[in-house]
Structure formats: structure tokens, C-alpha cells
Amino acid sequence: MNRKNRYSFKKVCFWVTLVNGIMLGLSLWIIYYVKNPYQSLDLTQFSLARYILRGAVSIAFQCVFDYFVLNQYYRLMAKKAEWPSYLMWTLIFLLSSLAYYMLNDLTIRKEEFKVVFDISLKLFSYSIAAIFQIALPLVFAAITRQLDEKKWQAENQKVLEQRTSRLEKEKMQADYLFLKAQINPHFLHNTLNFLYARSLPYSSELSEGILTLSEIMRYSLDKEEDTDGKVLLTREIEHVHNIIKIQQLRFGNALQVAFTIQGNPEDLRILPFVLITLVENAFKHGDLKNADHPVTIDLCIDDGKKLRFRCVNKKKTGPKELSTGIGLENTRKRLELAYGENYSLYIKDQREAYIADLSINL
């Protein structure tokens, strides 16, 4: 997680002012009550007002400087920058701090000091001070980054555990509902086989419809899933064909439906009842007899790795069938559980058309 500014300006100013205020007060106490132990300051020429003013300017500079340095180092750590970036910014900070100390030196009245330091000693002392001023924010930013990383990892782990627990509960509930729904379908499947045998002498169309419906029921009941809960793609395609076939028999083969397949579906596996949910949705809400706008179902397999399924139907006019949307919602949940980020399902509910686009990395 990368924040633009990890540290607020107010908090930086508070701590900088607090620490430097304490140090300023301590230095004044030393000057007036410890009797100037180093004997370098001429108290007769010393101006308290100028000293406090320089201290205030120093605090203001350090507030801005530390605010920028802390956030910049934190950003570098957050994006895992390489060492040249750290080196470049460290040099910029070092030169900026050194320049400030040199400018601040120009404001000091020379007559206040009994001993005048040469330029080399000043450069050395100011360089040490600049390095120290950069090192503290760097260490503090590193500590904060480590603490934030641990906090985010703990939060992500908690979210992941909650998500896993929720998905497991939903899967258990779905398995229970599926087992509960198997009681009647078993009975219906056996009954359809009986009716098919009895209808053969009377009507080939009726017997074909019963046989197709029996195949649909058998696909729903047979346990062909692997350990990941997936079935052969060819069986899912066969199931789609059977659904289209039974619908055509219902309406005297008057439905305008085009189902095309590109690529080789052999030996590929898919989550069952995903494609059929989108197809059944088209049959439920689509204008199925419009020759100018047929229901189009396209299945494409790219390089044997990616499946693309697109279902388009023109919306029918007149009264609409009530829909709760539970089918599509459950399909999304099952896809998320099985494929994670390796799928996408886009639904485009337009004024006159309904489009479902599904992509899965098999």
C-alpha cells in the first residue's frame, strides 16, 4: 500500500517543535546557569532575542525538511526502489541541509564569540549535523514501514481467512441444497425412461423429446466432476445442445438460435452448469422467433487455454418474466471460487438486447 504522504505535516511539526523547543530551552539554561563552560560565548554581546529568532527559523526549516524527507524515504521503501534512487535523494537532502547551515551561519554575529572557528571546521561540523539530520528520518521511516507492513499483512490475512470461511460456508450450503434437490430428479429421470419406452410406438417426436429431457436430467445427476469439481467441456457443450433441442421441440422448431463452436474442446474441463445458466437466461427473456435478431451463442477456444463464451439475445416485448437474478449471482460466486482472477463475466443489459460475455483461463 503506497500513500502519497504517510506522515502529516501537523504531526511532524508537533514533534519537531517539541524536541527542538526542549533543546533550545536546555541550551539557554546552559548559557545562563552553567556559566558558559566552553568559554567561547561572550555574554556581554549575546542577544537573547536574536538567539530565539534563529531557533524559531531553525524549527520552521526542520519542520518542512523532516516532513519532506520522511515521506520521500517512505515512498521509496513502499515502491521498493533501487539503491541509486536512495543515493540521489540522500545527496539532495544532504546538500539542502548543508546549504541551510551555511546560510544560517551568515546570520550569526561574530562579536558574540570570543573564539572564531575557521571555515574547514565549520564545514566539518555542519556536515556531521546534516548527516545526523538525514539519518534520523531515514531510520524512523524504515521502522514505520516495517510496522505498517506487519499491520497490513495481519489485516490481509484476516480478510483472507474471513473470505475463505465465507466461501466454505457457501459451498457447504450449495452442496446441501444440491443433495436435497437430487431426491425428485432421480425419480423423474427413471420415470422419463419409462415414458420414453412407452411412447416409441406412438410418436417419434414425443419420444425424442422425452429422451432429450432424460439426457438433461442424467447430466444433472451423474457424478462426472473431478477433484476440482469440473466436468469435460464436451459434456457441457452436449448439455447446451440438449437444452436448445428440447426448446425447439417445445416450439415446433420455430426458434431462431445459432450455436457456433470454434477451437477444439476435447480434454478440457470446466465448472458445470455455467454455460447453461447463460443460455437458459437467453431463452427465458429473449425474443426467440425473430429471424432478423436470432439468439446467437458463440463458443471460442483460443490455443486450448482460454475459453470465450458469448450469448446475445434480443429482448422480447410484452410482459416480462419475473427474475430474481439468483442464477447469475450464484454463477459468479462459483466462478470466483473455482477460478479466482482467471475469469471475467460481463453482463450488458441494453434497451433492446441482452449480452453475456464470459472468459475463462482454463
Helices and strands as residue ranges (DSSP letters): H 9-33, H 48-78, H 83-106, G 110-112, H 119-181, H 183-199, H 204-221, E 231-232, H 233-250, E 257-262, E 269-270, H 275-285, E 295-302, E 306-314, H 326-339, E 343-349, E 353-361
